[in-house]
Amino acid sequence: MPPSRCLASLFFIPALLFSAPLSPEEQKIVAYVDAHAADFARDLETAVNLDSATENHVGVRKVGELFGAQLEAAGFKSKFIDLGATTGRAGHLFAERTGMKGKRVLLIGHLDTVLPGGNFRREGNKAFGSGVNDIKGGDLVLTHALRALHGAGVLNDTQIIVMMTGDEEAVGSPQELARKDLWDAAKRSDVALSFETAIGNTATVARRGSMSWEIEVQGATGHSSGIFSASMGAGSVYEAARIVSEFYQELRKFDGLTSNPALIVGGTEVALDRTGGTTTGKTNITAQRTLIRGDLRTLSAEQLAQAQAKMREIVARNLPRTSAKITFNEGYPAMPDTPANRELLAQLDTVSRDLGFGEITAYDPKSRGAGDVAFISPPLPAIDGLGLRGNGAHAPAESADLESAPELVKRAAVLIYRLTR
């Protein structure tokens, strides 16, 4: 290596490897978090024990009131935005501080959970319960970070919006109404931070998009002894099995794409909704109708279009005397990896190093689900995965690492502080 390049490298390495001292204000933020660290588990228990499954509108509102009170204690004005009956969802928590200092920051969480709550328990530094990491733990990282900033006296004249949606786990329809308030908040912001579950020492700069699909299969019905014949054909269940099997063979060829047939019912008379279904029939009757519901997760809009075309192609080539149609529902867009998101990640990495917590790297979007942040990034620079560490989201054994809470609160608080200078 030429001497000039060696010299440049020597000057460059310290900037990458060594942390800078915290400012006096940042030291106050850290001290506040340490002084109130014990509050986190107590607040998490309170939040988890409120059942706020997406369909429980009363519970979603109660959790909104809980977090709204915490934000008001940090000097925010909060309100619950009622979506009414139109979307089939409860609504959103909106809170704001207005000012002119630094960047205008949008902080994103959500109030709803997949499974019903009311089941918090603790084993040492591990907490269990519905939403304990997805996302009530993350919501508390958000609110505790803001409380630390308020306690350190550094929130004055800052412009910060907090948006906690009440339907992240199942977005209301139509989307233009269910996500209008989030889009409006984004228009008045310069940067967004989202508090879905933290995964190790990473943050999320890109996420896959997600949408659900439904297939209805029709076939001839009659005595089962006639199946395979020219008059009876294959029946709806065999046709459904063909479709699902070909999805498995063809869709897994796409890099980073997944498609999951989650629910299927077949028989003489069938019904299927978002969480369950019913069927009637007998073993000596060929199934007339089969219904399938599933999801599709893709890395980009282009990949989504390609996958949809392939799925329609598969559904269209039917077995004898059967027909099938597929419907794609509204879903989450993909969040692309952008230079602006990478720059925000670099700022978080610097904060983490300065706090003594080490390097933060980008998480692989192939392993990350969809999230609200994708609705507003782009255009906003954004990162996600700033919430509480944990495992088992969307499952009865969901858990969270309470020991990680002070570190994650400090990291979020100092990042928000630096963005708003």
Protein Blocks (a to p, Z undefined) as FASTA:
>chain_A
ZZklmmmmmmmmmmmmpccdddfklmmmmmmmmmmmmmmmmmmmmmmmpccbfklmmlmm
mmmmmmmmmmmmnopacddddebjmnopabdcddddddfehjaddddddfbdfbdghiac
cehjaccdehklmmmlmmmmmmmmmmmmmmnopmgopacdddddfklmoccddfklmmmm
mmmmmmmccbdcdfbdcehjbddfbdcddddddddddddeddfklgoiaklonojmlmmm
mmmmmmmmmmmmpghiacddfbdcddjbdcddfkbccddddfkbccfbdcdddddddfbf
klmmmmmmmmmmmmmmccehiacddddddddddddddfklmmmmmmmmmmmmmnonopad
dddfklpccdfklmmocfbdcdehiaccdehihiaklccdfklmmmmmmmmmmmmmmmmZ
Z
